[in-house]
Amino acid sequence: MPSFDTVCEAKMVDVKHAVENTSKEITTRFDFKGTPAAIELKEKEITLIGNADFQLTQIEDILRNKLTKQNVDVRFLDKGDVQKMGGDKVKVLIKVRDGIETELAKKIQRIIKDSKIKVQAAIQDGKLRVTGKDLDALQATQALIRKEISDIPLNFDNYRS
């Protein structure tokens, strides 16, 4: 039976390149000279460090620009709250989304069932596997998911026929 997986995964290599390029730009820009402005990537968390909220916003803009150049959807970023560090420093944690959350997977599953397309959807470890008898039904399901869920970057992979 033909099937595909619906996933929400960023290419971490491209994210790493974007963070590295942002770090290079921070070190060369005149307005960041002599400030603690920095960016770090650990696992799936990006940490922005700066003097004030304004500086964090500038670093985030540079990061978003670099991610766009690397063809990484900025909707993968899940920005946290600004936290104070020692002295004048502030930081913000940005998590890179990985996997479909259970609530969203159930919502997508409900949308597929309500559409009456003859496919089955099963939730598996942060993925949603959709199985059907013919490829046309699977393509219709992909179009439906893209139309209904637009706020989260979903990809389709692991095609089997």
DSSP file (Angstrom, degrees, kcal/mol; ACC not computed):
  #  RESIDUE AA STRUCTURE BP1 BP2  ACC     N-H-->O    O-->H-N    N-H-->O    O-->H-N    TCO  KAPPA ALPHA  PHI   PSI    X-CA   Y-CA   Z-CA
    1    1 A M              0   0    0      0, 0.0   132,-0.2     0, 0.0   133,-0.1   0.000 360.0 360.0 360.0 134.1    0.0    0.0    0.0
    2    2 A P        +     0   0    0      0, 0.0   130,-2.2     0, 0.0     2,-0.3  -0.370 360.0 162.9 -65.9 144.9    1.4    3.4   -0.8
    3    3 A S  E     -AB 131 160A   0    157,-2.4   157,-2.6   128,-0.2     2,-0.3  -0.976  20.9-168.0-154.6 165.9    2.2    5.7    2.1
    4    4 A F  E     -A  130   0A   0    126,-1.9   126,-2.9    -2,-0.3     2,-0.4  -0.970  22.1-121.1-151.3 162.4    4.1    8.8    3.2
    5    5 A D  E     -AB 129 157A   0    152,-3.3   152,-2.3    -2,-0.3     2,-0.6  -0.889  12.3-146.2-108.2 138.1    5.2   10.4    6.4
    6    6 A T  E     +AB 128 156A   0    122,-2.6   122,-1.8    -2,-0.4     2,-0.3  -0.921  33.4 171.9 -99.3 121.2    4.2   13.9    7.5
    7    7 A V  E     - B   0 155A   0    148,-2.9   148,-3.1    -2,-0.6     2,-0.3  -0.841  36.8-150.2-130.4 163.4    7.1   15.4    9.5
    8    8 A C        +     0   0    0    118,-0.4    91,-2.8    -2,-0.3     2,-0.4  -0.735  45.9 138.6-132.7  82.5    8.2   18.7   11.0
    9    9 A E  B     -D   98   0B   0     -2,-0.3     2,-0.2    89,-0.2    89,-0.2  -0.992  39.8-146.8-134.9 129.0   12.0   18.6   10.9
   10   10 A A        -     0   0    0     87,-0.7     2,-1.0    -2,-0.4     3,-0.1  -0.620  33.2-107.0 -86.5 151.7   14.5   21.3   10.0
   11   11 A K     >  -     0   0    0     -2,-0.2     4,-1.8     1,-0.2     3,-0.5  -0.710  31.6-160.9 -78.5 105.9   17.7   20.4    8.3
   12   12 A M  H  > S+     0   0    0     -2,-1.0     4,-2.6     1,-0.2    -1,-0.2   0.761  85.4  61.4 -65.7 -25.9   20.1   21.0   11.3
   13   13 A V  H  > S+     0   0    0      2,-0.2     4,-2.2     1,-0.2    -1,-0.2   0.933 107.4  44.7 -63.9 -44.6   23.1   21.2    9.0
   14   14 A D  H  > S+     0   0    0     -3,-0.5     4,-2.2     2,-0.2    -2,-0.2   0.871 112.3  52.0 -67.4 -36.5   21.6   24.3    7.4
   15   15 A V  H  X S+     0   0    0     -4,-1.8     4,-2.4     2,-0.2    -2,-0.2   0.920 109.2  50.7 -63.7 -43.1   20.6   25.7   10.8
   16   16 A K  H  X S+     0   0    0     -4,-2.6     4,-2.5     1,-0.2    -2,-0.2   0.912 110.0  49.6 -60.8 -43.5   24.2   25.3   12.0
   17   17 A H  H  X S+     0   0    0     -4,-2.2     4,-2.6     1,-0.2    -1,-0.2   0.905 110.3  50.6 -62.3 -41.5   25.5   27.1    8.9
   18   18 A A  H  X S+     0   0    0     -4,-2.2     4,-2.1     2,-0.2    -2,-0.2   0.900 111.0  48.3 -64.2 -40.4   23.1   29.9    9.5
   19   19 A V  H  X S+     0   0    0     -4,-2.4     4,-2.4     2,-0.2    -2,-0.2   0.911 112.2  49.1 -65.9 -42.2   24.1   30.3   13.1
   20   20 A E  H  X S+     0   0    0     -4,-2.5     4,-2.2     2,-0.2    -2,-0.2   0.916 111.8  48.3 -63.3 -42.8   27.8   30.2   12.1
   21   21 A N  H  X S+     0   0    0     -4,-2.6     4,-2.1     2,-0.2    -1,-0.2   0.872 111.1  51.1 -65.8 -36.4   27.3   32.9    9.5
   22   22 A T  H  X S+     0   0    0     -4,-2.1     4,-2.3     2,-0.2    -2,-0.2   0.913 108.7  51.6 -64.6 -43.0   25.3   35.0   12.0
   23   23 A S  H  X S+     0   0    0     -4,-2.4     4,-1.9     1,-0.2    -2,-0.2   0.904 109.4  50.3 -60.7 -42.5   28.2   34.7   14.5
   24   24 A K  H  X S+     0   0    0     -4,-2.2     4,-1.2     1,-0.2    -1,-0.2   0.919 110.9  48.9 -61.3 -43.8   30.7   35.8   11.8
   25   25 A E  H  X S+     0   0    0     -4,-2.1     4,-1.6     1,-0.2     3,-0.2   0.880 108.1  54.3 -65.9 -37.0   28.5   38.8   11.0
   26   26 A I  H  < S+     0   0    0     -4,-2.3    -1,-0.2     1,-0.2    -2,-0.2   0.908 108.0  49.9 -62.1 -41.6   28.2   39.8   14.7
   27   27 A T  H  < S+     0   0    0     -4,-1.9    -1,-0.2     1,-0.2    -2,-0.2   0.761 115.5  43.0 -70.9 -22.8   32.0   39.8   15.1
   28   28 A T  H  < S+     0   0    0     -4,-1.2     2,-0.2    -3,-0.2    -1,-0.2   0.654  89.4 100.7 -97.4 -15.8   32.5   42.0   12.0
   29   29 A R    ><  -     0   0    0     -4,-1.6     3,-0.9    -3,-0.2     4,-0.3  -0.500  65.8-142.0 -77.2 138.6   29.7   44.6   12.5
   30   30 A F  G >  S+     0   0    0      1,-0.2     3,-1.4    -2,-0.2    -1,-0.1   0.867  97.7  59.1 -65.4 -39.2   30.7   47.9   14.0
   31   31 A D  G 3  S+     0   0    0      1,-0.3    -1,-0.2     3,-0.0    -5,-0.1   0.612 105.9  50.1 -71.1 -10.1   27.6   48.3   16.1
   32   32 A F  G X  S+     0   0    0     -3,-0.9     3,-1.7    -6,-0.2     5,-0.3   0.430  80.5 122.7-103.2  -0.8   28.4   45.1   18.0
   33   33 A K  T <  S+     0   0    0     -3,-1.4    -6,-0.1    -4,-0.3    -5,-0.0  -0.389  81.5   9.8 -63.7 133.2   32.0   46.0   18.8
   34   34 A G  T 3  S+     0   0    0      1,-0.3    -1,-0.3    -2,-0.1    -3,-0.0   0.608 106.1 110.2  75.2  12.1   32.7   45.9   22.5
   35   35 A T  S <  S-     0   0    0     -3,-1.7    -1,-0.3     2,-0.1    -3,-0.0  -0.783  78.7-118.2-114.3 161.8   29.4   44.3   23.4
   36   36 A P        +     0   0    0      0, 0.0    -3,-0.1     0, 0.0    13,-0.1   0.222  59.6 149.5 -82.3  18.6   28.7   40.8   24.7
   37   37 A A        +     0   0    0     -5,-0.3     2,-0.3   -11,-0.1    13,-0.2  -0.286  18.0 145.8 -57.3 127.8   26.6   40.0   21.6
   38   38 A A  E     -E   49   0C   0     11,-2.3    11,-2.7     2,-0.0     2,-0.3  -0.981  36.2-149.6-157.9 163.5   26.8   36.3   20.7
   39   39 A I  E     -E   48   0C   0     -2,-0.3     2,-0.3     9,-0.2     9,-0.2  -0.996  16.2-176.3-140.8 138.6   24.9   33.4   19.3
   40   40 A E  E     -E   47   0C   0      7,-2.1     7,-2.7    -2,-0.3     2,-0.5  -0.978  14.7-152.0-136.7 147.6   25.3   29.7   20.2
   41   41 A L  E     +E   46   0C   0     -2,-0.3     2,-0.4     5,-0.2     5,-0.2  -0.983  17.5 172.2-121.0 121.3   23.7   26.5   18.9
   42   42 A K  E >   -E   45   0C   0      3,-2.8     3,-2.4    -2,-0.5     2,-0.4  -0.984  65.6 -49.9-129.8 120.7   23.5   23.5   21.3
   43   43 A E  T 3  S-     0   0    0     -2,-0.4     0, 0.0     1,-0.3     0, 0.0  -0.393 124.3 -22.5  55.3-109.6   21.5   20.5   20.2
   44   44 A K  T 3  S+     0   0    0     -2,-0.4    52,-2.8    -3,-0.1     2,-0.4  -0.068 119.5  94.0-121.1  31.9   18.3   22.0   19.0
   45   45 A E  E <   -EF  42  95C   0     -3,-2.4    -3,-2.8    50,-0.2     2,-0.5  -0.990  54.8-158.8-127.5 132.2   18.5   25.3   21.0
   46   46 A I  E     -EF  41  94C   0     48,-3.4    48,-3.1    -2,-0.4     2,-0.5  -0.936  10.2-157.9-108.1 129.1   19.8   28.6   19.8
   47   47 A T  E     -EF  40  93C   0     -7,-2.7    -7,-2.1    -2,-0.5     2,-0.5  -0.934   2.7-163.3-110.8 125.0   20.9   31.1   22.5
   48   48 A L  E     -EF  39  92C   0     44,-2.5    44,-1.9    -2,-0.5     2,-0.4  -0.915   8.4-170.4-105.1 132.0   21.1   34.8   21.6
   49   49 A I  E     +EF  38  91C   0    -11,-2.7   -11,-2.3    -2,-0.5     2,-0.3  -0.975  19.3 137.1-125.2 136.6   23.1   37.0   24.1
   50   50 A G  E     - F   0  90C   0     40,-2.5    40,-2.7    -2,-0.4     3,-0.1  -0.933  58.8 -97.5-160.4-177.7   23.2   40.8   24.1
   51   51 A N  S    S-     0   0    0     -2,-0.3     2,-0.3    38,-0.2    -1,-0.1   0.861  97.5  -2.8 -78.9 -38.8   23.1   44.0   26.1
   52   52 A A  S  > S-     0   0    0     38,-0.1     4,-2.0     1,-0.1     3,-0.3  -0.893  79.0 -91.5-148.4 171.7   19.4   44.8   25.6
   53   53 A D  H  > S+     0   0    0     -2,-0.3     4,-2.4     1,-0.2     5,-0.2   0.870 122.1  58.7 -56.9 -38.3   16.2   43.7   23.9
   54   54 A F  H  > S+     0   0    0      1,-0.2     4,-1.9     2,-0.2    -1,-0.2   0.909 105.8  47.7 -59.6 -43.1   17.1   45.9   20.9
   55   55 A Q  H  > S+     0   0    0     -3,-0.3     4,-2.4     1,-0.2    -1,-0.2   0.888 110.2  52.1 -67.3 -38.7   20.4   44.1   20.4
   56   56 A L  H  X S+     0   0    0     -4,-2.0     4,-2.6     1,-0.2    -1,-0.2   0.894 108.0  52.6 -62.5 -38.9   18.7   40.7   20.6
   57   57 A T  H  X S+     0   0    0     -4,-2.4     4,-2.2     2,-0.2    -2,-0.2   0.897 108.8  49.8 -63.8 -40.4   16.2   41.8   18.0
   58   58 A Q  H  X S+     0   0    0     -4,-1.9     4,-2.1     2,-0.2    -2,-0.2   0.923 111.9  47.5 -63.7 -44.2   19.0   42.8   15.7
   59   59 A I  H  X S+     0   0    0     -4,-2.4     4,-2.6     1,-0.2    -2,-0.2   0.909 111.3  51.5 -63.9 -41.4   20.7   39.4   16.2
   60   60 A E  H  X S+     0   0    0     -4,-2.6     4,-2.8     1,-0.2    -1,-0.2   0.891 108.2  51.8 -63.7 -38.8   17.4   37.6   15.6
   61   61 A D  H  X S+     0   0    0     -4,-2.2     4,-2.2     2,-0.2    -1,-0.2   0.915 110.2  48.4 -62.6 -42.8   16.9   39.6   12.3
   62   62 A I  H  X S+     0   0    0     -4,-2.1     4,-2.4     2,-0.2    -2,-0.2   0.927 112.3  49.7 -62.2 -44.4   20.4   38.6   11.1
   63   63 A L  H  X S+     0   0    0     -4,-2.6     4,-2.7     1,-0.2    -2,-0.2   0.926 110.1  49.3 -60.8 -46.5   19.6   34.9   12.0
   64   64 A R  H  X S+     0   0    0     -4,-2.8     4,-2.2     1,-0.2    -1,-0.2   0.899 111.2  50.8 -61.0 -39.9   16.3   34.9   10.2
   65   65 A N  H  X S+     0   0    0     -4,-2.2     4,-1.9     1,-0.2    -1,-0.2   0.925 112.1  46.2 -62.5 -45.1   18.0   36.4    7.2
   66   66 A K  H  X S+     0   0    0     -4,-2.4     4,-1.3     1,-0.2    -2,-0.2   0.874 111.2  52.2 -67.1 -37.6   20.7   33.8    7.2
   67   67 A L  H  <>S+     0   0    0     -4,-2.7     5,-2.7     1,-0.2    -1,-0.2   0.902 108.0  51.9 -64.3 -40.2   18.2   31.0    7.7
   68   68 A T  H ><5S+     0   0    0     -4,-2.2     3,-1.4     1,-0.2    -2,-0.2   0.897 107.5  52.0 -63.2 -39.8   16.2   32.2    4.7
   69   69 A K  H 3<5S+     0   0    0     -4,-1.9    -1,-0.2     1,-0.3    -2,-0.2   0.802 108.6  51.5 -66.3 -27.8   19.4   32.2    2.6
   70   70 A Q  T 3<5S-     0   0    0     -4,-1.3    -1,-0.3     2,-0.1    -2,-0.2   0.352 118.3-114.7 -87.6   5.5   19.9   28.5    3.7
   71   71 A N  T < 5 +     0   0    0     -3,-1.4     2,-0.5     1,-0.2    -3,-0.2   0.849  68.0 143.4  61.8  37.6   16.3   27.7    2.7
   72   72 A V      < -     0   0    0     -5,-2.7    -1,-0.2    -6,-0.1     2,-0.2  -0.938  54.5-120.9-106.5 126.8   15.3   26.9    6.2
   73   73 A D    >   -     0   0    0     -2,-0.5     3,-1.6     1,-0.2     4,-0.2  -0.482  11.8-143.8 -67.4 128.5   11.7   28.0    7.1
   74   74 A V  G >  S+     0   0    0      1,-0.3     3,-1.5    -2,-0.2    -1,-0.2   0.603  92.2  80.3 -72.5  -9.0   11.7   30.4   10.0
   75   75 A R  G 3  S+     0   0    0      1,-0.3    -1,-0.3     3,-0.1    -2,-0.1   0.623  77.4  72.9 -70.6 -10.6    8.5   28.9   11.3
   76   76 A F  G <  S+     0   0    0     -3,-1.6    21,-3.0    76,-0.1     2,-0.3   0.711  79.7  93.1 -70.7 -20.2   10.7   26.2   12.7
   77   77 A L  E <   -G   96   0C   0     -3,-1.5     2,-0.5    19,-0.2    19,-0.2  -0.593  56.3-169.2 -81.7 133.3   11.9   28.7   15.4
   78   78 A D  E     -G   95   0C   0     17,-2.5    17,-2.4    -2,-0.3     2,-0.2  -0.887  17.4-151.0-122.4  96.0   10.0   28.7   18.6
   79   79 A K  E     -G   94   0C   0     -2,-0.5    15,-0.2    15,-0.2     2,-0.1  -0.452   8.3-157.2 -78.3 136.3   11.2   31.9   20.5
   80   80 A G  E     -     0   0C   0     13,-2.6     2,-0.2    -2,-0.2    -1,-0.1  -0.168  32.9 -70.5 -93.8-167.9   11.2   31.9   24.3
   81   81 A D  E     -     0   0C   0      1,-0.1    12,-0.6    -2,-0.1     2,-0.3  -0.515  50.8 -99.8 -86.7 155.5   11.1   34.9   26.7
   82   82 A V  E     -G   92   0C   0     -2,-0.2     2,-0.4    10,-0.1    10,-0.2  -0.592  41.8-162.4 -74.6 131.7   13.9   37.3   27.3
   83   83 A Q  E     -G   91   0C   0      8,-3.4     8,-2.9    -2,-0.3     2,-0.3  -0.919  15.4-124.0-118.9 143.1   15.9   36.4   30.5
   84   84 A K  E     -G   90   0C   0     -2,-0.4     6,-0.2     6,-0.2     2,-0.2  -0.660  26.1-171.6 -84.0 138.9   18.3   38.6   32.5
   85   85 A M        -     0   0    0      4,-2.7     2,-0.1    -2,-0.3     6,-0.0  -0.402  46.5 -51.1-108.5-167.7   21.8   37.4   33.0
   86   86 A G  S >  S-     0   0    0     -2,-0.2     3,-1.3     2,-0.1    -1,-0.2  -0.404 107.7 -13.2 -67.9 143.2   24.4   38.9   35.3
   87   87 A G  T 3  S-     0   0    0      1,-0.2    -2,-0.1    -2,-0.1     0, 0.0  -0.448 130.1 -22.5  70.7-133.8   25.1   42.7   34.8
   88   88 A D  T 3  S+     0   0    0     -2,-0.2    -1,-0.2    -4,-0.1    -2,-0.1   0.490 104.6 116.5 -90.6  -4.1   23.6   44.2   31.7
   89   89 A K    <   -     0   0    0     -3,-1.3    -4,-2.7    -5,-0.1     2,-0.3  -0.343  38.5-178.2 -73.7 145.4   23.4   41.0   29.7
   90   90 A V  E     -FG  50  84C   0    -40,-2.7   -40,-2.5    -6,-0.2     2,-0.3  -0.955   4.0-168.7-132.6 155.5   20.1   39.5   28.5
   91   91 A K  E     -FG  49  83C   0     -8,-2.9    -8,-3.4    -2,-0.3     2,-0.4  -0.966   9.2-159.1-142.1 159.6   19.5   36.3   26.6
   92   92 A V  E     -FG  48  82C   0    -44,-1.9   -44,-2.5    -2,-0.3     2,-0.5  -0.998  14.1-139.8-139.1 138.3   16.8   34.5   24.8
   93   93 A L  E     -F   47   0C   0    -12,-0.6   -13,-2.6    -2,-0.4     2,-0.5  -0.841  13.7-168.2 -98.5 131.7   16.4   30.8   23.9
   94   94 A I  E     -FG  46  79C   0    -48,-3.1   -48,-3.4    -2,-0.5     2,-0.4  -0.980  10.0-152.6-119.8 119.1   15.0   29.9   20.5
   95   95 A K  E     -FG  45  78C   0    -17,-2.4   -17,-2.5    -2,-0.5     2,-0.6  -0.723  10.3-135.9 -92.4 140.4   14.1   26.2   20.1
   96   96 A V  E     - G   0  77C   0    -52,-2.8   -19,-0.2    -2,-0.4   -20,-0.1  -0.853  30.2-119.4 -93.4 120.0   14.2   24.6   16.7
   97   97 A R        -     0   0    0    -21,-3.0   -87,-0.7    -2,-0.6     2,-0.3  -0.285  33.6-179.5 -63.3 141.2   11.1   22.5   16.3
   98   98 A D  B     -D    9   0B   0      1,-0.3   -89,-0.2   -89,-0.2    -1,-0.0  -0.896  49.7  -2.7-145.7 110.9   11.6   18.8   15.8
   99   99 A G  S    S-     0   0    0    -91,-2.8     2,-0.5    -2,-0.3    -1,-0.3   0.034  86.5 -73.8  91.8 157.6    8.7   16.4   15.3
  100  100 A I        -     0   0    0     26,-2.3    26,-0.2   -94,-0.2    27,-0.0  -0.770  48.8-122.1 -90.4 128.5    5.0   16.9   15.3
  101  101 A E     >  -     0   0    0     -2,-0.5     4,-2.6     1,-0.1     5,-0.2  -0.337  23.4-114.2 -67.7 153.6    3.5   17.5   18.7
  102  102 A T  H  > S+     0   0    0      1,-0.2     4,-2.4     2,-0.2     5,-0.2   0.876 114.4  52.6 -59.2 -41.9    0.8   15.0   19.8
  103  103 A E  H  > S+     0   0    0      1,-0.2     4,-1.9     2,-0.2    -1,-0.2   0.922 112.2  45.1 -61.9 -43.9   -2.0   17.6   19.8
  104  104 A L  H  > S+     0   0    0      2,-0.2     4,-2.7     1,-0.2     5,-0.2   0.895 111.2  53.3 -66.9 -40.1   -1.2   18.8   16.3
  105  105 A A  H  X S+     0   0    0     -4,-2.6     4,-2.4     1,-0.2    -2,-0.2   0.903 109.8  48.3 -61.5 -40.9   -0.9   15.2   15.0
  106  106 A K  H  X S+     0   0    0     -4,-2.4     4,-2.3     2,-0.2    -1,-0.2   0.885 110.6  51.8 -65.9 -37.7   -4.4   14.4   16.5
  107  107 A K  H  X S+     0   0    0     -4,-1.9     4,-2.3     2,-0.2    -2,-0.2   0.924 111.5  46.0 -63.5 -44.9   -5.7   17.6   14.8
  108  108 A I  H  X S+     0   0    0     -4,-2.7     4,-2.4     1,-0.2    -2,-0.2   0.905 111.5  52.6 -64.3 -41.1   -4.3   16.6   11.4
  109  109 A Q  H  X S+     0   0    0     -4,-2.4     4,-2.3    -5,-0.2    -1,-0.2   0.901 109.8  48.5 -60.8 -41.3   -5.7   13.0   11.9
  110  110 A R  H  X S+     0   0    0     -4,-2.3     4,-2.6     2,-0.2    -1,-0.2   0.898 109.6  52.2 -65.8 -41.3   -9.1   14.5   12.6
  111  111 A I  H  X S+     0   0    0     -4,-2.3     4,-1.1     1,-0.2    -2,-0.2   0.911 110.8  48.2 -61.0 -42.5   -8.9   16.7    9.5
  112  112 A I  H  <>S+     0   0    0     -4,-2.4     5,-0.7     1,-0.2     4,-0.5   0.918 112.8  47.3 -65.6 -43.4   -8.1   13.7    7.4
  113  113 A K  H ><5S+     0   0    0     -4,-2.3     3,-1.1     1,-0.2    -2,-0.2   0.907 111.5  50.9 -64.8 -40.7  -10.9   11.6    8.8
  114  114 A D  H 3<5S+     0   0    0     -4,-2.6    -1,-0.2     1,-0.2    -2,-0.2   0.727  99.9  65.3 -69.7 -20.7  -13.4   14.4    8.4
  115  115 A S  T 3<5S-     0   0    0     -4,-1.1    -1,-0.2    -3,-0.3    -2,-0.2   0.671  97.8-136.3 -76.8 -15.5  -12.4   14.9    4.7
  116  116 A K  T < 5 +     0   0    0     -3,-1.1     2,-0.3    -4,-0.5    -3,-0.1   0.641  50.0 150.7  66.5  16.8  -13.7   11.4    3.8
  117  117 A I      < -     0   0    0     -5,-0.7     2,-2.3     1,-0.1    -1,-0.3  -0.630  57.9-114.0 -74.7 138.8  -10.6   10.7    1.7
  118  118 A K  S    S+     0   0    0     -2,-0.3    15,-0.7    -3,-0.1     2,-0.3  -0.444  77.3 106.7 -82.4  74.2  -10.0    7.0    1.8
  119  119 A V  E     -C  132   0A   0     -2,-2.3     2,-0.4    13,-0.2    13,-0.2  -0.935  59.8-132.2-139.4 162.1   -6.7    7.0    3.7
  120  120 A Q  E     -C  131   0A   0     11,-3.2    11,-2.9    -2,-0.3     2,-0.4  -0.940  14.5-157.0-117.2 142.8   -5.6    6.0    7.2
  121  121 A A  E     -C  130   0A   0     -2,-0.4     2,-0.4     9,-0.2     9,-0.2  -0.977   9.8-175.5-121.3 131.2   -3.4    8.2    9.4
  122  122 A A  E     -C  129   0A   0      7,-2.7     7,-2.9    -2,-0.4     2,-0.4  -0.988  22.5-130.8-129.0 134.6   -1.3    6.8   12.2
  123  123 A I  E     +C  128   0A   0     -2,-0.4     2,-0.3     5,-0.2     5,-0.2  -0.705  31.1 172.8 -85.5 128.4    0.7    8.8   14.8
  124  124 A Q  E >   -C  127   0A   0      3,-2.9     3,-1.2    -2,-0.4    -2,-0.0  -0.883  59.8 -43.5-142.0 106.6    4.3    7.4   15.2
  125  125 A D  T 3  S-     0   0    0     -2,-0.3     3,-0.1     1,-0.3   -25,-0.0   0.856 123.1 -32.9  45.6  59.1    7.1    9.1   17.2
  126  126 A G  T 3  S+     0   0    0      1,-0.3   -26,-2.3   -26,-0.2  -118,-0.4   0.611 125.7  93.2  77.6  11.0    6.6   12.7   16.1
  127  127 A K  E <   - C   0 124A   0     -3,-1.2    -3,-2.9   -28,-0.2     2,-0.5  -0.892  65.3-140.9-129.4 161.6    5.5   11.7   12.6
  128  128 A L  E     -AC   6 123A   0   -122,-1.8  -122,-2.6    -2,-0.3     2,-0.5  -0.951  16.2-155.8-125.5 111.0    2.1   11.0   11.0
  129  129 A R  E     -AC   5 122A   0     -7,-2.9    -7,-2.7    -2,-0.5     2,-0.5  -0.753   6.7-163.2 -89.9 126.6    2.1    8.1    8.6
  130  130 A V  E     -AC   4 121A   0   -126,-2.9  -126,-1.9    -2,-0.5     2,-0.4  -0.944   8.4-175.6-112.3 127.1   -0.7    8.3    6.0
  131  131 A T  E     +AC   3 120A   0    -11,-2.9   -11,-3.2    -2,-0.5     2,-0.3  -0.966   9.9 157.9-125.7 137.5   -1.5    5.1    4.1
  132  132 A G  E     - C   0 119A   0   -130,-2.2   -13,-0.2    -2,-0.4     3,-0.1  -0.922  47.4-111.3-149.5 174.5   -4.0    4.7    1.2
  133  133 A K  S    S+     0   0    0    -15,-0.7     2,-0.3    -2,-0.3   -14,-0.1   0.815  96.3  28.0 -82.7 -31.1   -4.8    2.5   -1.7
  134  134 A D  S  > S-     0   0    0      1,-0.1     4,-1.3  -133,-0.1     3,-0.4  -0.928  73.2-122.1-134.2 158.7   -3.9    4.9   -4.5
  135  135 A L  H  > S+     0   0    0     -2,-0.3     4,-2.6     1,-0.2     5,-0.2   0.803 107.6  63.3 -67.2 -30.6   -1.5    7.7   -5.1
  136  136 A D  H  > S+     0   0    0      1,-0.2     4,-2.3     2,-0.2    -1,-0.2   0.899 102.8  49.3 -62.5 -39.6   -4.3   10.2   -6.0
  137  137 A A  H  > S+     0   0    0     -3,-0.4     4,-2.0     2,-0.2    -1,-0.2   0.890 111.2  49.9 -66.0 -38.7   -5.8    9.9   -2.6
  138  138 A L  H  X S+     0   0    0     -4,-1.3     4,-2.2     2,-0.2    -2,-0.2   0.902 111.1  48.6 -66.6 -40.4   -2.4   10.5   -1.0
  139  139 A Q  H  X S+     0   0    0     -4,-2.6     4,-2.2     2,-0.2    -2,-0.2   0.886 110.5  51.0 -67.0 -38.1   -1.8   13.6   -3.1
  140  140 A A  H  X S+     0   0    0     -4,-2.3     4,-2.1    -5,-0.2    -1,-0.2   0.878 109.5  51.7 -64.3 -37.0   -5.2   14.9   -2.2
  141  141 A T  H  X S+     0   0    0     -4,-2.0     4,-2.6     2,-0.2    -2,-0.2   0.903 108.3  50.8 -66.1 -41.9   -4.4   14.3    1.5
  142  142 A Q  H  X S+     0   0    0     -4,-2.2     4,-2.5     2,-0.2    -2,-0.2   0.919 110.6  48.9 -61.2 -43.4   -1.1   16.3    1.1
  143  143 A A  H  X S+     0   0    0     -4,-2.2     4,-2.0     1,-0.2    -1,-0.2   0.897 111.5  50.3 -63.1 -40.3   -3.0   19.2   -0.5
  144  144 A L  H  X S+     0   0    0     -4,-2.1     4,-2.6     2,-0.2     5,-0.2   0.923 111.1  47.8 -63.4 -45.1   -5.6   19.1    2.3
  145  145 A I  H  X S+     0   0    0     -4,-2.6     4,-2.6     1,-0.2    -2,-0.2   0.918 111.8  49.9 -63.9 -43.9   -2.9   19.1    5.0
  146  146 A R  H  < S+     0   0    0     -4,-2.5    -1,-0.2     1,-0.2    -2,-0.2   0.889 114.2  46.1 -60.9 -38.9   -1.0   22.0    3.3
  147  147 A K  H  < S+     0   0    0     -4,-2.0    -2,-0.2    -5,-0.2    -1,-0.2   0.919 119.0  38.4 -70.5 -44.0   -4.2   24.0    3.0
  148  148 A E  H  < S+     0   0    0     -4,-2.6     2,-0.8     1,-0.2    -2,-0.2   0.851 116.9  47.6 -79.7 -36.1   -5.5   23.4    6.6
  149  149 A I     <  +     0   0    0     -4,-2.6     5,-0.3    -5,-0.2    -1,-0.2  -0.850  61.1 142.3-111.6  95.9   -2.2   23.6    8.5
  150  150 A S        +     0   0    0     -2,-0.8    -1,-0.2    -3,-0.2    -2,-0.1   0.564  59.0  68.1-110.6 -11.5   -0.3   26.7    7.4
  151  151 A D  S    S+     0   0    0      1,-0.1    -1,-0.1     2,-0.0    -2,-0.1   0.580  97.7  55.0 -87.6  -8.5    1.3   28.0   10.6
  152  152 A I  S    S-     0   0    0    -76,-0.0     2,-1.1     2,-0.0   -76,-0.1  -0.986  88.1-119.6-126.3 133.6    3.7   25.0   11.0
  153  153 A P        -     0   0    0      0, 0.0     2,-0.4     0, 0.0  -144,-0.1  -0.582  38.3-176.9 -76.5 102.6    6.2   24.0    8.3
  154  154 A L        -     0   0    0     -2,-1.1     2,-0.3    -5,-0.3  -146,-0.2  -0.808   6.4-166.6-101.8 141.0    5.2   20.4    7.5
  155  155 A N  E     -B    7   0A   0   -148,-3.1  -148,-2.9    -2,-0.4     2,-0.5  -0.848  13.3-138.4-120.0 158.9    7.2   18.2    5.0
  156  156 A F  E     +B    6   0A   0     -2,-0.3     2,-0.2  -150,-0.2  -150,-0.2  -0.980  37.4 143.9-120.0 126.1    6.3   14.9    3.4
  157  157 A D  E     +B    5   0A   0   -152,-2.3  -152,-3.3    -2,-0.5    -2,-0.0  -0.814  35.3  63.5-145.5-173.9    8.9   12.2    3.1
  158  158 A N  E     -     0   0A   0     -2,-0.2     2,-0.2  -154,-0.2    -1,-0.1   0.907  65.3-168.8  57.7  47.6    9.4    8.5    3.1
  159  159 A Y  E     -     0   0A   0   -155,-0.1     2,-0.4    -3,-0.1  -155,-0.2  -0.446   8.1-178.7 -68.3 136.4    7.2    7.8    0.1
  160  160 A R  E      B    3   0A   0   -157,-2.6  -157,-2.4    -2,-0.2    -1,-0.0  -1.000 360.0 360.0-135.4 137.3    6.4    4.1   -0.5
  161  161 A S              0   0    0     -2,-0.4    -1,-0.1  -159,-0.3   -26,-0.1   0.404 360.0 360.0-127.6 360.0    4.4    2.7   -3.3
